[in-house]
Amino acid sequence: MLSKDFDFEKSIKELEIIANSLENEKISLDESISLFEKGVKLSRDCSEYLENAKQKIISLTEAQEENSKDV
């Protein structure tokens, strides 16, 4: 469950920074593992956020279609 203060755009930017760090910087194995773990969590959170948004859109679209049929 995502926290109410989850910021999708900020999380995506953070994922980009993590990916760049893992690809380009010379960091220790421990730091690489830590960044990878953080990236996996951010990725899961972003996926959950997008799935929730998709469900909201589907619900709103279905409600709109039902309202259109009633008119």
Predicted model as a PDB file, atoms N, CA, C, CB and O in Angstrom, pLDDT in the B-factor column:
MODEL        1                                                                  
ATOM      1  N   MET A   1       0.841  -1.180   0.000  1.00 84.00           N  
ATOM      2  CA  MET A   1       0.000   0.000   0.000  1.00 84.00           C  
ATOM      3  C   MET A   1       0.884   1.240   0.000  1.00 84.00           C  
ATOM      4  CB  MET A   1      -0.956   0.000   1.216  1.00 84.00           C  
ATOM      5  O   MET A   1       1.780   1.388   0.831  1.00 84.00           O  
ATOM      6  N   LEU A   2       0.615   2.111  -0.936  1.00 89.00           N  
ATOM      7  CA  LEU A   2       1.399   3.331  -1.057  1.00 89.00           C  
ATOM      8  C   LEU A   2       0.998   4.348   0.000  1.00 89.00           C  
ATOM      9  CB  LEU A   2       1.239   3.929  -2.447  1.00 89.00           C  
ATOM     10  O   LEU A   2      -0.162   4.415   0.405  1.00 89.00           O  
ATOM     11  N   SER A   3       1.959   5.128   0.436  1.00 88.00           N  
ATOM     12  CA  SER A   3       1.646   6.198   1.380  1.00 88.00           C  
ATOM     13  C   SER A   3       0.972   7.340   0.621  1.00 88.00           C  
ATOM     14  CB  SER A   3       2.934   6.697   2.114  1.00 88.00           C  
ATOM     15  O   SER A   3       1.118   7.469  -0.595  1.00 88.00           O  
ATOM     16  N   LYS A   4       0.239   8.157   1.356  1.00 88.00           N  
ATOM     17  CA  LYS A   4      -0.492   9.264   0.734  1.00 88.00           C  
ATOM     18  C   LYS A   4       0.441  10.303   0.131  1.00 88.00           C  
ATOM     19  CB  LYS A   4      -1.399   9.926   1.752  1.00 88.00           C  
ATOM     20  O   LYS A   4       0.049  11.037  -0.777  1.00 88.00           O  
ATOM     21  N   ASP A   5       1.670  10.372   0.626  1.00 93.00           N  
ATOM     22  CA  ASP A   5       2.612  11.369   0.122  1.00 93.00           C  
ATOM     23  C   ASP A   5       3.509  10.826  -0.996  1.00 93.00           C  
ATOM     24  CB  ASP A   5       3.472  11.879   1.259  1.00 93.00           C  
ATOM     25  O   ASP A   5       4.527  11.435  -1.326  1.00 93.00           O  
ATOM     26  N   PHE A   6       3.132   9.676  -1.580  1.00 94.00           N  
ATOM     27  CA  PHE A   6       3.903   9.109  -2.684  1.00 94.00           C  
ATOM     28  C   PHE A   6       3.891  10.070  -3.864  1.00 94.00           C  
ATOM     29  CB  PHE A   6       3.340   7.729  -3.101  1.00 94.00           C  
ATOM     30  O   PHE A   6       2.837  10.575  -4.251  1.00 94.00           O  
ATOM     31  N   ASP A   7       5.058  10.319  -4.429  1.00 96.00           N  
ATOM     32  CA  ASP A   7       5.199  11.222  -5.569  1.00 96.00           C  
ATOM     33  C   ASP A   7       5.774  10.431  -6.738  1.00 96.00           C  
ATOM     34  CB  ASP A   7       6.109  12.449  -5.216  1.00 96.00           C  
ATOM     35  O   ASP A   7       6.958  10.094  -6.755  1.00 96.00           O  
ATOM     36  N   PHE A   8       4.918  10.141  -7.713  1.00 97.00           N  
ATOM     37  CA  PHE A   8       5.310   9.310  -8.847  1.00 97.00           C  
ATOM     38  C   PHE A   8       6.474   9.923  -9.622  1.00 97.00           C  
ATOM     39  CB  PHE A   8       4.124   9.099  -9.775  1.00 97.00           C  
ATOM     40  O   PHE A   8       7.461   9.243  -9.902  1.00 97.00           O  
ATOM     41  N   GLU A   9       6.361  11.199  -9.967  1.00 97.00           N  
ATOM     42  CA  GLU A   9       7.403  11.847 -10.758  1.00 97.00           C  
ATOM     43  C   GLU A   9       8.743  11.861 -10.025  1.00 97.00           C  
ATOM     44  CB  GLU A   9       6.985  13.271 -11.106  1.00 97.00           C  
ATOM     45  O   GLU A   9       9.790  11.628 -10.629  1.00 97.00           O  
ATOM     46  N   LYS A  10       8.706  12.129  -8.750  1.00 97.00           N  
ATOM     47  CA  LYS A  10       9.931  12.134  -7.944  1.00 97.00           C  
ATOM     48  C   LYS A  10      10.544  10.729  -7.918  1.00 97.00           C  
ATOM     49  CB  LYS A  10       9.635  12.628  -6.496  1.00 97.00           C  
ATOM     50  O   LYS A  10      11.763  10.576  -8.004  1.00 97.00           O  
ATOM     51  N   SER A  11       9.708   9.728  -7.800  1.00 98.00           N  
ATOM     52  CA  SER A  11      10.191   8.345  -7.767  1.00 98.00           C  
ATOM     53  C   SER A  11      10.830   7.945  -9.086  1.00 98.00           C  
ATOM     54  CB  SER A  11       9.049   7.393  -7.437  1.00 98.00           C  
ATOM     55  O   SER A  11      11.852   7.258  -9.099  1.00 98.00           O  
ATOM     56  N   ILE A  12      10.237   8.369 -10.197  1.00 98.00           N  
ATOM     57  CA  ILE A  12      10.812   8.072 -11.514  1.00 98.00           C  
ATOM     58  C   ILE A  12      12.179   8.735 -11.657  1.00 98.00           C  
ATOM     59  CB  ILE A  12       9.866   8.546 -12.644  1.00 98.00           C  
ATOM     60  O   ILE A  12      13.121   8.123 -12.160  1.00 98.00           O  
ATOM     61  N   LYS A  13      12.283   9.984 -11.215  1.00 98.00           N  
ATOM     62  CA  LYS A  13      13.582  10.680 -11.272  1.00 98.00           C  
ATOM     63  C   LYS A  13      14.618   9.966 -10.416  1.00 98.00           C  
ATOM     64  CB  LYS A  13      13.436  12.143 -10.807  1.00 98.00           C  
ATOM     65  O   LYS A  13      15.779   9.835 -10.805  1.00 98.00           O  
ATOM     66  N   GLU A  14      14.187   9.509  -9.252  1.00 98.00           N  
ATOM     67  CA  GLU A  14      15.090   8.784  -8.367  1.00 98.00           C  
ATOM     68  C   GLU A  14      15.555   7.482  -9.008  1.00 98.00           C  
ATOM     69  CB  GLU A  14      14.408   8.499  -7.028  1.00 98.00           C  
ATOM     70  O   GLU A  14      16.722   7.109  -8.891  1.00 98.00           O  
ATOM     71  N   LEU A  15      14.639   6.791  -9.687  1.00 98.00           N  
ATOM     72  CA  LEU A  15      15.004   5.565 -10.400  1.00 98.00           C  
ATOM     73  C   LEU A  15      16.042   5.852 -11.483  1.00 98.00           C  
ATOM     74  CB  LEU A  15      13.758   4.915 -11.023  1.00 98.00           C  
ATOM     75  O   LEU A  15      16.981   5.076 -11.667  1.00 98.00           O  
ATOM     76  N   GLU A  16      15.876   6.955 -12.192  1.00 98.00           N  
ATOM     77  CA  GLU A  16      16.843   7.341 -13.225  1.00 98.00           C  
ATOM     78  C   GLU A  16      18.221   7.588 -12.615  1.00 98.00           C  
ATOM     79  CB  GLU A  16      16.362   8.600 -13.969  1.00 98.00           C  
ATOM     80  O   GLU A  16      19.235   7.173 -13.176  1.00 98.00           O  
ATOM     81  N   ILE A  17      18.256   8.257 -11.476  1.00 97.00           N  
ATOM     82  CA  ILE A  17      19.526   8.532 -10.798  1.00 97.00           C  
ATOM     83  C   ILE A  17      20.179   7.225 -10.363  1.00 97.00           C  
ATOM     84  CB  ILE A  17      19.308   9.457  -9.576  1.00 97.00           C  
ATOM     85  O   ILE A  17      21.385   7.041 -10.526  1.00 97.00           O  
ATOM     86  N   ILE A  18      19.379   6.324  -9.810  1.00 97.00           N  
ATOM     87  CA  ILE A  18      19.903   5.028  -9.372  1.00 97.00           C  
ATOM     88  C   ILE A  18      20.462   4.256 -10.558  1.00 97.00           C  
ATOM     89  CB  ILE A  18      18.806   4.204  -8.669  1.00 97.00           C  
ATOM     90  O   ILE A  18      21.560   3.705 -10.483  1.00 97.00           O  
ATOM     91  N   ALA A  19      19.709   4.216 -11.650  1.00 96.00           N  
ATOM     92  CA  ALA A  19      20.166   3.483 -12.843  1.00 96.00           C  
ATOM     93  C   ALA A  19      21.477   4.064 -13.366  1.00 96.00           C  
ATOM     94  CB  ALA A  19      19.089   3.526 -13.952  1.00 96.00           C  
ATOM     95  O   ALA A  19      22.400   3.323 -13.704  1.00 96.00           O  
ATOM     96  N   ASN A  20      21.552   5.385 -13.429  1.00 96.00           N  
ATOM     97  CA  ASN A  20      22.792   6.020 -13.892  1.00 96.00           C  
ATOM     98  C   ASN A  20      23.953   5.719 -12.966  1.00 96.00           C  
ATOM     99  CB  ASN A  20      22.606   7.527 -14.008  1.00 96.00           C  
ATOM    100  O   ASN A  20      25.069   5.473 -13.423  1.00 96.00           O  
ATOM    101  N   SER A  21      23.696   5.736 -11.665  1.00 95.00           N  
ATOM    102  CA  SER A  21      24.757   5.443 -10.700  1.00 95.00           C  
ATOM    103  C   SER A  21      25.255   4.012 -10.863  1.00 95.00           C  
ATOM    104  CB  SER A  21      24.258   5.668  -9.263  1.00 95.00           C  
ATOM    105  O   SER A  21      26.459   3.758 -10.817  1.00 95.00           O  
ATOM    106  N   LEU A  22      24.332   3.086 -11.051  1.00 95.00           N  
ATOM    107  CA  LEU A  22      24.717   1.686 -11.205  1.00 95.00           C  
ATOM    108  C   LEU A  22      25.466   1.452 -12.516  1.00 95.00           C  
ATOM    109  CB  LEU A  22      23.481   0.790 -11.143  1.00 95.00           C  
ATOM    110  O   LEU A  22      26.334   0.582 -12.587  1.00 95.00           O  
ATOM    111  N   GLU A  23      25.137   2.217 -13.546  1.00 94.00           N  
ATOM    112  CA  GLU A  23      25.773   2.032 -14.851  1.00 94.00           C  
ATOM    113  C   GLU A  23      27.109   2.750 -14.967  1.00 94.00           C  
ATOM    114  CB  GLU A  23      24.854   2.512 -15.937  1.00 94.00           C  
ATOM    115  O   GLU A  23      28.044   2.216 -15.563  1.00 94.00           O  
ATOM    116  N   ASN A  24      27.213   3.938 -14.414  1.00 89.00           N  
ATOM    117  CA  ASN A  24      28.343   4.801 -14.730  1.00 89.00           C  
ATOM    118  C   ASN A  24      29.356   5.018 -13.617  1.00 89.00           C  
ATOM    119  CB  ASN A  24      27.839   6.094 -15.144  1.00 89.00           C  
ATOM    120  O   ASN A  24      30.525   5.292 -13.891  1.00 89.00           O  
ATOM    121  N   GLU A  25      28.935   4.901 -12.389  1.00 81.00           N  
ATOM    122  CA  GLU A  25      29.837   5.252 -11.305  1.00 81.00           C  
ATOM    123  C   GLU A  25      30.547   4.026 -10.750  1.00 81.00           C  
ATOM    124  CB  GLU A  25      29.079   5.958 -10.199  1.00 81.00           C  
ATOM    125  O   GLU A  25      30.030   2.909 -10.769  1.00 81.00           O  
ATOM    126  N   LYS A  26      31.726   4.277 -10.267  1.00 91.00           N  
ATOM    127  CA  LYS A  26      32.482   3.211  -9.624  1.00 91.00           C  
ATOM    128  C   LYS A  26      32.105   3.207  -8.144  1.00 91.00           C  
ATOM    129  CB  LYS A  26      34.032   3.402  -9.822  1.00 91.00           C  
ATOM    130  O   LYS A  26      32.625   3.991  -7.351  1.00 91.00           O  
ATOM    131  N   ILE A  27      31.194   2.311  -7.795  1.00 94.00           N  
ATOM    132  CA  ILE A  27      30.731   2.216  -6.419  1.00 94.00           C  
ATOM    133  C   ILE A  27      30.969   0.794  -5.926  1.00 94.00           C  
ATOM    134  CB  ILE A  27      29.227   2.607  -6.301  1.00 94.00           C  
ATOM    135  O   ILE A  27      31.130  -0.141  -6.710  1.00 94.00           O  
ATOM    136  N   SER A  28      30.985   0.663  -4.621  1.00 95.00           N  
ATOM    137  CA  SER A  28      31.255  -0.642  -4.023  1.00 95.00           C  
ATOM    138  C   SER A  28      30.096  -1.601  -4.284  1.00 95.00           C  
ATOM    139  CB  SER A  28      31.502  -0.502  -2.510  1.00 95.00           C  
ATOM    140  O   SER A  28      28.989  -1.191  -4.633  1.00 95.00           O  
ATOM    141  N   LEU A  29      30.380  -2.869  -4.108  1.00 95.00           N  
ATOM    142  CA  LEU A  29      29.353  -3.892  -4.286  1.00 95.00           C  
ATOM    143  C   LEU A  29      28.217  -3.677  -3.294  1.00 95.00           C  
ATOM    144  CB  LEU A  29      29.953  -5.301  -4.116  1.00 95.00           C  
ATOM    145  O   LEU A  29      27.045  -3.786  -3.654  1.00 95.00           O  
ATOM    146  N   ASP A  30      28.566  -3.371  -2.041  1.00 96.00           N  
ATOM    147  CA  ASP A  30      27.532  -3.138  -1.024  1.00 96.00           C  
ATOM    148  C   ASP A  30      26.632  -1.963  -1.401  1.00 96.00           C  
ATOM    149  CB  ASP A  30      28.179  -2.882   0.344  1.00 96.00           C  
ATOM    150  O   ASP A  30      25.413  -2.034  -1.249  1.00 96.00           O  
ATOM    151  N   GLU A  31      27.234  -0.891  -1.888  1.00 96.00           N  
ATOM    152  CA  GLU A  31      26.446   0.267  -2.296  1.00 96.00           C  
ATOM    153  C   GLU A  31      25.594  -0.071  -3.520  1.00 96.00           C  
ATOM    154  CB  GLU A  31      27.366   1.468  -2.595  1.00 96.00           C  
ATOM    155  O   GLU A  31      24.449   0.370  -3.622  1.00 96.00           O  
ATOM    156  N   SER A  32      26.144  -0.841  -4.435  1.00 96.00           N  
ATOM    157  CA  SER A  32      25.385  -1.268  -5.619  1.00 96.00           C  
ATOM    158  C   SER A  32      24.169  -2.089  -5.218  1.00 96.00           C  
ATOM    159  CB  SER A  32      26.278  -2.085  -6.569  1.00 96.00           C  
ATOM    160  O   SER A  32      23.077  -1.897  -5.752  1.00 96.00           O  
ATOM    161  N   ILE A  33      24.361  -2.994  -4.284  1.00 97.00           N  
ATOM    162  CA  ILE A  33      23.248  -3.827  -3.816  1.00 97.00           C  
ATOM    163  C   ILE A  33      22.194  -2.963  -3.143  1.00 97.00           C  
ATOM    164  CB  ILE A  33      23.749  -4.917  -2.842  1.00 97.00           C  
ATOM    165  O   ILE A  33      20.998  -3.144  -3.373  1.00 97.00           O  
ATOM    166  N   SER A  34      22.631  -2.032  -2.318  1.00 97.00           N  
ATOM    167  CA  SER A  34      21.703  -1.135  -1.633  1.00 97.00           C  
ATOM    168  C   SER A  34      20.902  -0.299  -2.633  1.00 97.00           C  
ATOM    169  CB  SER A  34      22.466  -0.217  -0.670  1.00 97.00           C  
ATOM    170  O   SER A  34      19.687  -0.156  -2.495  1.00 97.00           O  
ATOM    171  N   LEU A  35      21.579   0.248  -3.633  1.00 97.00           N  
ATOM    172  CA  LEU A  35      20.891   1.032  -4.659  1.00 97.00           C  
ATOM    173  C   LEU A  35      19.922   0.163  -5.456  1.00 97.00           C  
ATOM    174  CB  LEU A  35      21.907   1.688  -5.602  1.00 97.00           C  
ATOM    175  O   LEU A  35      18.815   0.591  -5.784  1.00 97.00           O  
ATOM    176  N   PHE A  36      20.347  -1.055  -5.763  1.00 97.00           N  
ATOM    177  CA  PHE A  36      19.481  -1.970  -6.502  1.00 97.00           C  
ATOM    178  C   PHE A  36      18.213  -2.275  -5.706  1.00 97.00           C  
ATOM    179  CB  PHE A  36      20.231  -3.273  -6.832  1.00 97.00           C  
ATOM    180  O   PHE A  36      17.113  -2.264  -6.257  1.00 97.00           O  
ATOM    181  N   GLU A  37      18.367  -2.547  -4.412  1.00 98.00           N  
ATOM    182  CA  GLU A  37      17.204  -2.818  -3.560  1.00 98.00           C  
ATOM    183  C   GLU A  37      16.258  -1.620  -3.527  1.00 98.00           C  
ATOM    184  CB  GLU A  37      17.655  -3.173  -2.132  1.00 98.00           C  
ATOM    185  O   GLU A  37      15.040  -1.780  -3.607  1.00 98.00           O  
ATOM    186  N   LYS A  38      16.820  -0.433  -3.409  1.00 98.00           N  
ATOM    187  CA  LYS A  38      15.998   0.774  -3.395  1.00 98.00           C  
ATOM    188  C   LYS A  38      15.279   0.935  -4.732  1.00 98.00           C  
ATOM    189  CB  LYS A  38      16.862   2.020  -3.093  1.00 98.00           C  
ATOM    190  O   LYS A  38      14.108   1.311  -4.772  1.00 98.00           O  
ATOM    191  N   GLY A  39      15.982   0.650  -5.819  1.00 98.00           N  
ATOM    192  CA  GLY A  39      15.386   0.735  -7.147  1.00 98.00           C  
ATOM    193  C   GLY A  39      14.242  -0.243  -7.336  1.00 98.00           C  
ATOM    194  O   GLY A  39      13.222   0.098  -7.936  1.00 98.00           O  
ATOM    195  N   VAL A  40      14.406  -1.464  -6.825  1.00 98.00           N  
ATOM    196  CA  VAL A  40      13.349  -2.467  -6.930  1.00 98.00           C  
ATOM    197  C   VAL A  40      12.108  -1.990  -6.178  1.00 98.00           C  
ATOM    198  CB  VAL A  40      13.829  -3.834  -6.377  1.00 98.00           C  
ATOM    199  O   VAL A  40      10.992  -2.113  -6.683  1.00 98.00           O  
ATOM    200  N   LYS A  41      12.296  -1.451  -4.980  1.00 97.00           N  
ATOM    201  CA  LYS A  41      11.152  -0.953  -4.210  1.00 97.00           C  
ATOM    202  C   LYS A  41      10.467   0.203  -4.937  1.00 97.00           C  
ATOM    203  CB  LYS A  41      11.603  -0.504  -2.806  1.00 97.00           C  
ATOM    204  O   LYS A  41       9.241   0.237  -5.039  1.00 97.00           O  
ATOM    205  N   LEU A  42      11.250   1.139  -5.437  1.00 97.00           N  
ATOM    206  CA  LEU A  42      10.675   2.268  -6.173  1.00 97.00           C  
ATOM    207  C   LEU A  42       9.913   1.782  -7.409  1.00 97.00           C  
ATOM    208  CB  LEU A  42      11.781   3.259  -6.587  1.00 97.00           C  
ATOM    209  O   LEU A  42       8.833   2.283  -7.723  1.00 97.00           O  
ATOM    210  N   SER A  43      10.483   0.817  -8.088  1.00 98.00           N  
ATOM    211  CA  SER A  43       9.835   0.266  -9.276  1.00 98.00           C  
ATOM    212  C   SER A  43       8.492  -0.375  -8.925  1.00 98.00           C  
ATOM    213  CB  SER A  43      10.748  -0.763  -9.951  1.00 98.00           C  
ATOM    214  O   SER A  43       7.505  -0.187  -9.635  1.00 98.00           O  
ATOM    215  N   ARG A  44       8.461  -1.121  -7.843  1.00 97.00           N  
ATOM    216  CA  ARG A  44       7.204  -1.738  -7.390  1.00 97.00           C  
ATOM    217  C   ARG A  44       6.178  -0.679  -7.006  1.00 97.00           C  
ATOM    218  CB  ARG A  44       7.462  -2.672  -6.196  1.00 97.00           C  
ATOM    219  O   ARG A  44       5.001  -0.789  -7.347  1.00 97.00           O  
ATOM    220  N   ASP A  45       6.632   0.339  -6.301  1.00 97.00           N  
ATOM    221  CA  ASP A  45       5.727   1.419  -5.901  1.00 97.00           C  
ATOM    222  C   ASP A  45       5.157   2.136  -7.122  1.00 97.00           C  
ATOM    223  CB  ASP A  45       6.455   2.421  -4.993  1.00 97.00           C  
ATOM    224  O   ASP A  45       3.967   2.446  -7.162  1.00 97.00           O  
ATOM    225  N   CYS A  46       6.002   2.398  -8.113  1.00 98.00           N  
ATOM    226  CA  CYS A  46       5.532   3.061  -9.332  1.00 98.00           C  
ATOM    227  C   CYS A  46       4.542   2.180 -10.084  1.00 98.00           C  
ATOM    228  CB  CYS A  46       6.718   3.416 -10.242  1.00 98.00           C  
ATOM    229  O   CYS A  46       3.540   2.671 -10.604  1.00 98.00           O  
ATOM    230  N   SER A  47       4.816   0.894 -10.143  1.00 98.00           N  
ATOM    231  CA  SER A  47       3.892  -0.031 -10.810  1.00 98.00           C  
ATOM    232  C   SER A  47       2.544  -0.064 -10.100  1.00 98.00           C  
ATOM    233  CB  SER A  47       4.492  -1.445 -10.864  1.00 98.00           C  
ATOM    234  O   SER A  47       1.496  -0.076 -10.745  1.00 98.00           O  
ATOM    235  N   GLU A  48       2.576  -0.080  -8.775  1.00 97.00           N  
ATOM    236  CA  GLU A  48       1.332  -0.066  -8.006  1.00 97.00           C  
ATOM    237  C   GLU A  48       0.559   1.229  -8.245  1.00 97.00           C  
ATOM    238  CB  GLU A  48       1.625  -0.239  -6.507  1.00 97.00           C  
ATOM    239  O   GLU A  48      -0.663   1.214  -8.392  1.00 97.00           O  
ATOM    240  N   TYR A  49       1.274   2.339  -8.283  1.00 97.00           N  
ATOM    241  CA  TYR A  49       0.640   3.631  -8.532  1.00 97.00           C  
ATOM    242  C   TYR A  49      -0.037   3.643  -9.899  1.00 97.00           C  
ATOM    243  CB  TYR A  49       1.674   4.766  -8.439  1.00 97.00           C  
ATOM    244  O   TYR A  49      -1.175   4.092 -10.034  1.00 97.00           O  
ATOM    245  N   LEU A  50       0.670   3.149 -10.906  1.00 97.00           N  
ATOM    246  CA  LEU A  50       0.113   3.112 -12.251  1.00 97.00           C  
ATOM    247  C   LEU A  50      -1.087   2.172 -12.342  1.00 97.00           C  
ATOM    248  CB  LEU A  50       1.180   2.689 -13.246  1.00 97.00           C  
ATOM    249  O   LEU A  50      -2.061   2.478 -13.031  1.00 97.00           O  
ATOM    250  N   GLU A  51      -1.028   1.046 -11.663  1.00 97.00           N  
ATOM    251  CA  GLU A  51      -2.156   0.111 -11.658  1.00 97.00           C  
ATOM    252  C   GLU A  51      -3.379   0.748 -11.003  1.00 97.00           C  
ATOM    253  CB  GLU A  51      -1.776  -1.192 -10.924  1.00 97.00           C  
ATOM    254  O   GLU A  51      -4.499   0.591 -11.489  1.00 97.00           O  
ATOM    255  N   ASN A  52      -3.166   1.464  -9.903  1.00 95.00           N  
ATOM    256  CA  ASN A  52      -4.265   2.173  -9.247  1.00 95.00           C  
ATOM    257  C   ASN A  52      -4.857   3.233 -10.164  1.00 95.00           C  
ATOM    258  CB  ASN A  52      -3.784   2.815  -7.943  1.00 95.00           C  
ATOM    259  O   ASN A  52      -6.077   3.384 -10.234  1.00 95.00           O  
ATOM    260  N   ALA A  53      -4.008   3.963 -10.861  1.00 95.00           N  
ATOM    261  CA  ALA A  53      -4.479   4.990 -11.786  1.00 95.00           C  
ATOM    262  C   ALA A  53      -5.284   4.349 -12.917  1.00 95.00           C  
ATOM    263  CB  ALA A  53      -3.289   5.797 -12.357  1.00 95.00           C  
ATOM    264  O   ALA A  53      -6.327   4.866 -13.318  1.00 95.00           O  
ATOM    265  N   LYS A  54      -4.798   3.237 -13.418  1.00 97.00           N  
ATOM    266  CA  LYS A  54      -5.512   2.511 -14.483  1.00 97.00           C  
ATOM    267  C   LYS A  54      -6.896   2.096 -14.013  1.00 97.00           C  
ATOM    268  CB  LYS A  54      -4.712   1.267 -14.928  1.00 97.00           C  
ATOM    269  O   LYS A  54      -7.872   2.261 -14.746  1.00 97.00           O  
ATOM    270  N   GLN A  55      -6.996   1.561 -12.803  1.00 97.00           N  
ATOM    271  CA  GLN A  55      -8.283   1.127 -12.275  1.00 97.00           C  
ATOM    272  C   GLN A  55      -9.244   2.302 -12.099  1.00 97.00           C  
ATOM    273  CB  GLN A  55      -8.088   0.408 -10.946  1.00 97.00           C  
ATOM    274  O   GLN A  55     -10.440   2.174 -12.360  1.00 97.00           O  
ATOM    275  N   LYS A  56      -8.720   3.443 -11.656  1.00 95.00           N  
ATOM    276  CA  LYS A  56      -9.558   4.640 -11.516  1.00 95.00           C  
ATOM    277  C   LYS A  56     -10.108   5.069 -12.875  1.00 95.00           C  
ATOM    278  CB  LYS A  56      -8.754   5.797 -10.875  1.00 95.00           C  
ATOM    279  O   LYS A  56     -11.284   5.410 -12.999  1.00 95.00           O  
ATOM    280  N   ILE A  57      -9.252   5.047 -13.885  1.00 96.00           N  
ATOM    281  CA  ILE A  57      -9.674   5.448 -15.225  1.00 96.00           C  
ATOM    282  C   ILE A  57     -10.734   4.493 -15.750  1.00 96.00           C  
ATOM    283  CB  ILE A  57      -8.471   5.492 -16.186  1.00 96.00           C  
ATOM    284  O   ILE A  57     -11.725   4.930 -16.336  1.00 96.00           O  
ATOM    285  N   ILE A  58     -10.542   3.206 -15.550  1.00 96.00           N  
ATOM    286  CA  ILE A  58     -11.527   2.212 -15.987  1.00 96.00           C  
ATOM    287  C   ILE A  58     -12.854   2.453 -15.288  1.00 96.00           C  
ATOM    288  CB  ILE A  58     -11.026   0.777 -15.706  1.00 96.00           C  
ATOM    289  O   ILE A  58     -13.905   2.446 -15.928  1.00 96.00           O  
ATOM    290  N   SER A  59     -12.812   2.667 -13.979  1.00 95.00           N  
ATOM    291  CA  SER A  59     -14.042   2.911 -13.216  1.00 95.00           C  
ATOM    292  C   SER A  59     -14.755   4.169 -13.693  1.00 95.00           C  
ATOM    293  CB  SER A  59     -13.727   3.028 -11.724  1.00 95.00           C  
ATOM    294  O   SER A  59     -15.973   4.167 -13.869  1.00 95.00           O  
ATOM    295  N   LEU A  60     -14.007   5.231 -13.899  1.00 94.00           N  
ATOM    296  CA  LEU A  60     -14.614   6.482 -14.360  1.00 94.00           C  
ATOM    297  C   LEU A  60     -15.191   6.332 -15.761  1.00 94.00           C  
ATOM    298  CB  LEU A  60     -13.585   7.614 -14.338  1.00 94.00           C  
ATOM    299  O   LEU A  60     -16.264   6.859 -16.055  1.00 94.00           O  
ATOM    300  N   THR A  61     -14.492   5.626 -16.608  1.00 93.00           N  
ATOM    301  CA  THR A  61     -14.972   5.408 -17.972  1.00 93.00           C  
ATOM    302  C   THR A  61     -16.238   4.578 -17.970  1.00 93.00           C  
ATOM    303  CB  THR A  61     -13.900   4.727 -18.821  1.00 93.00           C  
ATOM    304  O   THR A  61     -17.183   4.882 -18.698  1.00 93.00           O  
ATOM    305  N   GLU A  62     -16.266   3.526 -17.153  1.00 90.00           N  
ATOM    306  CA  GLU A  62     -17.461   2.687 -17.067  1.00 90.00           C  
ATOM    307  C   GLU A  62     -18.644   3.469 -16.504  1.00 90.00           C  
ATOM    308  CB  GLU A  62     -17.185   1.456 -16.199  1.00 90.00           C  
ATOM    309  O   GLU A  62     -19.773   3.316 -16.972  1.00 90.00           O  
ATOM    310  N   ALA A  63     -18.385   4.305 -15.502  1.00 87.00           N  
ATOM    311  CA  ALA A  63     -19.450   5.126 -14.926  1.00 87.00           C  
ATOM    312  C   ALA A  63     -19.984   6.104 -15.964  1.00 87.00           C  
ATOM    313  CB  ALA A  63     -18.942   5.888 -13.685  1.00 87.00           C  
ATOM    314  O   ALA A  63     -21.193   6.316 -16.057  1.00 87.00           O  
ATOM    315  N   GLN A  64     -19.098   6.690 -16.734  1.00 85.00           N  
ATOM    316  CA  GLN A  64     -19.510   7.630 -17.786  1.00 85.00           C  
ATOM    317  C   GLN A  64     -20.346   6.910 -18.840  1.00 85.00           C  
ATOM    318  CB  GLN A  64     -18.274   8.294 -18.444  1.00 85.00           C  
ATOM    319  O   GLN A  64     -21.344   7.452 -19.314  1.00 85.00           O  
ATOM    320  N   GLU A  65     -19.946   5.698 -19.207  1.00 82.00           N  
ATOM    321  CA  GLU A  65     -20.703   4.932 -20.197  1.00 82.00           C  
ATOM    322  C   GLU A  65     -22.095   4.589 -19.667  1.00 82.00           C  
ATOM    323  CB  GLU A  65     -19.945   3.647 -20.575  1.00 82.00           C  
ATOM    324  O   GLU A  65     -23.071   4.628 -20.416  1.00 82.00           O  
ATOM    325  N   GLU A  66     -22.188   4.255 -18.387  1.00 82.00           N  
ATOM    326  CA  GLU A  66     -23.483   3.946 -17.785  1.00 82.00           C  
ATOM    327  C   GLU A  66     -24.381   5.176 -17.776  1.00 82.00           C  
ATOM    328  CB  GLU A  66     -23.300   3.414 -16.358  1.00 82.00           C  
ATOM    329  O   GLU A  66     -25.575   5.083 -18.059  1.00 82.00           O  
ATOM    330  N   ASN A  67     -23.804   6.326 -17.451  1.00 80.00           N  
ATOM    331  CA  ASN A  67     -24.568   7.577 -17.454  1.00 80.00           C  
ATOM    332  C   ASN A  67     -25.045   7.923 -18.861  1.00 80.00           C  
ATOM    333  CB  ASN A  67     -23.718   8.727 -16.890  1.00 80.00           C  
ATOM    334  O   ASN A  67     -26.144   8.452 -19.032  1.00 80.00           O  
ATOM    335  N   SER A  68     -24.242   7.632 -19.848  1.00 78.00           N  
ATOM    336  CA  SER A  68     -24.609   7.925 -21.243  1.00 78.00           C  
ATOM    337  C   SER A  68     -25.768   7.049 -21.695  1.00 78.00           C  
ATOM    338  CB  SER A  68     -23.402   7.719 -22.176  1.00 78.00           C  
ATOM    339  O   SER A  68     -26.612   7.494 -22.473  1.00 78.00           O  
ATOM    340  N   LYS A  69     -25.820   5.804 -21.216  1.00 76.00           N  
ATOM    341  CA  LYS A  69     -26.902   4.885 -21.575  1.00 76.00           C  
ATOM    342  C   LYS A  69     -28.228   5.307 -20.959  1.00 76.00           C  
ATOM    343  CB  LYS A  69     -26.557   3.468 -21.136  1.00 76.00           C  
ATOM    344  O   LYS A  69     -29.291   5.080 -21.537  1.00 76.00           O  
ATOM    345  N   ASP A  70     -28.158   5.917 -19.791  1.00 69.00           N  
ATOM    346  CA  ASP A  70     -29.367   6.325 -19.069  1.00 69.00           C  
ATOM    347  C   ASP A  70     -30.031   7.551 -19.702  1.00 69.00           C  
ATOM    348  CB  ASP A  70     -29.028   6.618 -17.611  1.00 69.00           C  
ATOM    349  O   ASP A  70     -31.215   7.796 -19.472  1.00 69.00           O  
ATOM    350  N   VAL A  71     -29.302   8.302 -20.474  1.00 62.00           N  
ATOM    351  CA  VAL A  71     -29.830   9.565 -21.054  1.00 62.00           C  
ATOM    352  C   VAL A  71     -30.639   9.305 -22.271  1.00 62.00           C  
ATOM    353  CB  VAL A  71     -28.709  10.525 -21.402  1.00 62.00           C  
ATOM    354  O   VAL A  71     -31.154  10.241 -22.882  1.00 62.00           O  
TER     355      VAL A  71                                                      
ENDMDL                                                                          
END                                                                             
